Amino acid sequence: MVSDQAERIHVAVAVIENAHQQVLIAKRPAHVHQGDLWEFPGGKVETGELVSEALARELYEELGVTVARMHPLIQIRHDYADRKVLLDVYRVEAFSGTAHGKEGQQVQWVKCDALFDWPMPEANLPITRALQLPQRYLITPAESSNATVFVDHLESCLQAGISLLQYRDSEIDAQQYLVMAQRIIDLANHYNAQVMLNCPLQLFHQCQGAGLHLTSASLMGLVERPVPVGVYLSASCHDAAEVQQANKIGVDFIVVAPVLPTRSHPDAKLLGWQQFELLTALAQMPVYALGGLNESDIRIAQTHGAQGIAAIRSLWGDGV
């Protein structure tokens, strides 16, 4: 029996960025699969060829650019009605040459926040999501008894560059949570940061301007996506069944944990990097690694397929 991996068309894909924070997309010819749609450039990985080699070759042949530096961004498995693909996506950080359509294809530099305006194959959509998400995902600790101190510290995190955060606090009542959540959302808006609320759905619907984060228990209890597309939805996952459920209901990004030992859960069963990578390979969306990690672990997390790291202590800082 032919394996699923063997059936898939293996494609190396590049996200090429210029000095203006734009990425390059190219239009597929009308006569090919997914024709007339825009995509991130790349091409098929030949037998025995490394992904990095394939990508460097394709980018020179198609666009006339030579890659100087790149790193993995995301790996995507997608099933179309007529074929299955495996996209190995790399972020090209440095290159030489002027990108142009050497094979007559149309190319366009586009701002990341405008990518959803360009019609793309479905398999490219998680790439666009990954480009709009940062490498660091702050999960707040339980609020201290002094809300002002808590918010002031959060603002210092935002000033330091945090642009994605999850607010959770099970130790206060619903009304207190709503008041604090809206205060945090308003503050984050000032810094153009995205807030994810870890709370029951009925509470979430009473707030404006945030995304929803699902616990693994909440995730497994759903039969469909609980918020509209366009409202960020994330979830906590710890095993293959939970990752597959996140795929099924269309979660935008997930947190997979615990990777390494933590002070808060010293007896938890650890995934380690090998198991983390296997779970990440199942995911059809960006994945954050959580558990005993700090900013120095971002690169290693990315080599195992992660968007970056999620953390409480190491990203919140003093006093946790």
C-alpha positions in Angstrom: 0.0 0.0 0.0 1.4 3.4 -1.0 1.9 5.6 2.1 0.2 9.0 2.5 3.6 10.7 2.4 4.5 9.0 -0.9 1.2 10.1 -2.5 1.8 13.7 -1.7 3.5 16.1 -4.1 6.3 17.6 -2.2 6.7 21.4 -2.9 9.3 23.8 -1.6 7.8 27.3 -1.0 9.4 30.6 -0.3 8.2 33.7 1.5 10.5 36.3 0.2 10.5 39.7 2.0 12.0 43.0 0.8 13.1 46.0 2.8 9.6 47.5 2.7 8.0 44.6 4.7 6.4 43.3 1.5 6.4 39.7 0.3 6.5 38.4 -3.2 3.6 36.5 -4.8 3.3 35.1 -8.3 0.3 34.3 -10.5 -0.2 30.7 -11.6 -0.8 30.1 -15.4 -4.4 29.6 -16.3 -3.9 26.1 -17.7 -2.3 24.5 -14.6 -3.8 23.2 -11.3 -5.2 26.1 -9.3 -4.7 28.3 -12.4 -5.1 32.1 -12.3 -4.6 32.2 -8.5 -1.7 33.9 -6.7 0.8 31.9 -4.7 4.1 32.1 -2.9 6.8 31.1 -5.3 8.6 27.7 -5.3 8.4 24.3 -7.0 8.5 20.6 -6.7 11.2 18.9 -4.7 13.0 16.3 -6.9 13.8 12.8 -5.6 17.0 12.9 -3.4 16.9 16.7 -3.3 17.0 18.7 0.0 14.2 21.2 0.4 16.6 24.0 0.8 18.4 23.0 -2.4 15.1 22.7 -4.3 14.0 26.1 -3.1 17.3 27.8 -4.1 17.1 26.2 -7.5 13.5 27.1 -8.1 13.9 30.7 -7.0 16.9 31.2 -9.3 15.1 29.6 -12.3 11.8 31.3 -11.8 12.7 34.7 -10.3 16.5 35.2 -10.9 17.3 35.6 -7.2 20.0 33.8 -5.2 19.1 32.9 -1.6 21.7 34.0 1.0 19.8 33.1 4.2 16.5 31.3 5.0 14.8 29.3 7.8 11.7 27.1 8.1 8.4 28.9 8.6 5.7 26.2 8.4 4.9 22.8 6.9 1.5 22.2 5.4 -0.3 19.1 4.3 -3.4 19.8 2.2 -5.8 17.6 0.3 -7.4 19.0 -2.8 -10.1 16.9 -4.6 -7.6 15.7 -7.2 -4.3 15.7 -5.4 -2.5 15.9 -2.1 0.4 18.3 -1.4 3.1 18.8 1.2 4.3 22.4 1.3 7.7 23.0 3.0 7.7 26.7 3.5 10.8 28.7 4.2 11.2 32.4 5.1 13.9 34.0 2.9 15.6 36.6 5.1 18.3 37.6 2.6 18.8 37.3 -1.1 20.6 38.9 -4.0 19.3 39.8 -7.5 16.1 41.6 -8.6 13.0 39.3 -8.5 11.2 39.2 -11.8 9.1 36.6 -13.7 11.8 34.8 -15.7 9.2 32.4 -17.1 6.7 35.2 -18.1 4.6 34.9 -14.9 3.2 37.9 -13.2 4.8 38.8 -9.8 3.7 41.3 -7.2 5.1 42.7 -3.9 2.3 42.8 -1.4 2.1 44.0 2.3 1.4 41.1 4.6 -1.8 42.6 6.0 -3.2 42.8 2.4 -2.5 39.2 1.4 -6.0 38.0 2.1 -7.2 40.4 -0.6 -5.4 38.3 -3.3 -7.1 35.0 -4.4 -4.8 32.1 -3.5 -5.0 28.3 -3.4 -6.4 27.0 -0.1 -3.0 25.4 0.8 -1.5 28.9 0.8 -3.9 30.3 3.4 -2.1 29.0 6.5 1.1 30.6 5.1 -0.6 34.0 5.1 -1.8 33.4 8.6 1.7 32.5 9.7 3.0 35.8 8.2 0.6 37.8 10.3 1.5 36.1 13.6 4.6 37.0 15.7 7.2 34.6 17.0 6.3 35.3 20.6 2.9 34.6 22.3 2.6 36.0 25.8 0.2 34.2 28.2 -0.5 36.3 31.2 -0.2 35.0 34.7 -3.1 35.2 37.2 -3.8 38.9 37.9 -2.2 40.3 41.1 -4.4 41.8 43.8 -3.5 45.2 42.3 -5.1 45.6 38.9 -3.2 48.8 38.1 0.2 47.1 38.7 -0.9 44.2 36.5 -1.9 46.6 33.6 1.2 48.7 34.0 3.4 45.6 33.7 1.4 44.4 30.7 2.0 47.8 29.1 5.7 47.4 29.6 5.5 44.1 27.7 3.6 45.7 24.9 6.2 48.5 24.7 8.9 45.8 24.5 7.3 44.4 21.4 4.7 41.8 22.5 2.0 41.9 19.8 0.0 38.7 20.7 -1.2 37.9 24.2 -3.7 35.6 25.9 -5.5 36.9 28.9 -6.7 34.2 31.3 -7.7 34.4 35.0 -9.9 31.8 36.6 -9.5 33.2 40.1 -11.8 36.2 39.6 -15.5 36.3 39.0 -17.1 36.9 35.6 -17.8 40.6 36.0 -14.3 41.3 37.1 -13.0 39.3 34.2 -15.1 41.3 31.7 -13.9 44.6 33.1 -10.3 43.6 33.1 -10.6 42.0 29.6 -12.0 45.2 28.1 -9.3 47.3 29.8 -6.6 45.0 28.3 -8.2 45.0 24.8 -8.3 48.8 24.8 -4.6 49.0 25.9 -3.5 46.4 23.3 -5.3 48.3 20.6 -3.1 51.3 21.3 -0.1 49.2 20.5 -1.7 47.4 17.6 -1.5 44.1 19.5 -3.9 41.1 19.3 -5.6 39.9 22.5 -6.9 36.3 22.9 -9.4 35.7 25.7 -9.3 32.4 27.5 -12.8 32.3 29.0 -16.2 30.6 28.5 -17.9 31.4 25.2 -20.7 33.3 26.9 -18.2 35.7 28.5 -16.3 36.1 25.2 -19.4 37.3 23.4 -19.7 40.2 25.9 -16.3 41.6 24.8 -15.4 43.4 21.7 -12.2 43.4 19.7 -10.5 40.1 20.9 -10.0 36.6 19.7 -11.0 33.4 21.5 -8.6 30.9 23.0 -10.0 27.4 23.7 -8.8 25.1 26.4 -8.3 21.5 25.2 -11.5 20.5 27.0 -13.5 23.2 25.3 -12.0 22.3 21.9 -12.9 18.7 22.2 -16.5 19.6 23.1 -17.2 21.5 19.8 -18.6 20.3 16.5 -17.9 23.4 14.6 -16.0 26.7 14.8 -17.6 28.8 17.5 -16.7 32.2 16.1 -16.9 33.7 12.6 -13.9 33.5 10.2 -12.1 36.8 10.7 -12.2 36.6 14.5 -9.0 34.9 15.7 -9.5 31.4 17.2 -6.7 29.5 19.0 -6.6 26.4 21.1 -4.4 24.4 23.5 -3.4 20.9 22.2 -1.5 18.1 23.9 -2.0 15.1 21.6 -2.8 14.0 18.1 -6.6 13.8 18.7 -6.7 17.4 19.8 -4.6 18.7 16.9 -6.9 16.9 14.5 -10.0 18.4 16.2 -8.4 21.8 15.8 -8.0 21.1 12.1 -11.6 19.9 11.8 -13.2 23.1 13.2 -10.8 25.5 11.5 -8.7 26.9 14.4 -6.4 29.7 13.2 -3.4 28.7 15.4 -2.6 26.4 18.2 -0.4 26.0 21.3 1.2 22.6 21.7 2.4 21.7 25.2 4.3 20.9 27.4 7.5 20.6 25.5 10.0 21.0 28.3 9.7 20.9 32.2 8.1 23.9 33.9 8.1 25.1 37.4 4.3 25.3 37.5 3.7 21.7 36.3 6.9 19.8 37.3 5.1 16.4 37.1 3.5 16.8 33.7 4.2 14.3 31.0 6.5 16.0 28.6 6.4 15.9 24.8 10.0 16.8 24.0 11.0 18.2 20.7 10.6 15.0 18.7 7.0 14.5 19.7 6.3 18.2 19.4 7.5 18.0 15.8 5.2 15.1 15.0 2.2 16.9 16.4 3.1 20.1 14.5 3.3 18.1 11.3 -0.4 17.1 11.8 -1.5 20.7 12.2 -3.0 22.7 9.3 -2.2 26.0 11.0 0.7 27.8 12.7 1.8 26.2 16.0 3.4 27.7 19.1 5.6 25.6 21.4 4.8 26.0 25.1 6.4 24.7 28.3 9.7 25.7 29.8 10.8 27.9 26.9 12.3 31.4 26.5 13.3 33.6 23.7 16.5 31.8 23.1 14.4 28.7 22.2 12.6 30.4 19.3 15.1 29.2 16.6 15.1 25.6 17.8 11.3 25.7 18.0 11.2 26.9 14.4 13.5 24.1 13.3 10.9 21.7 14.7 8.0 23.3 12.7 6.8 26.0 15.2 5.7 29.5 14.5 7.6 30.5 17.7 7.1 30.1 21.4 4.3 30.8 23.9 5.3 31.5 27.5 4.2 33.0 30.8 7.2 33.5 33.0 9.9 34.2 30.4 7.8 36.7 28.4 6.1 38.3 31.4 9.2 38.7 33.4 9.7 39.8 37.0 7.3 38.6 39.7 5.8 35.5 38.1 
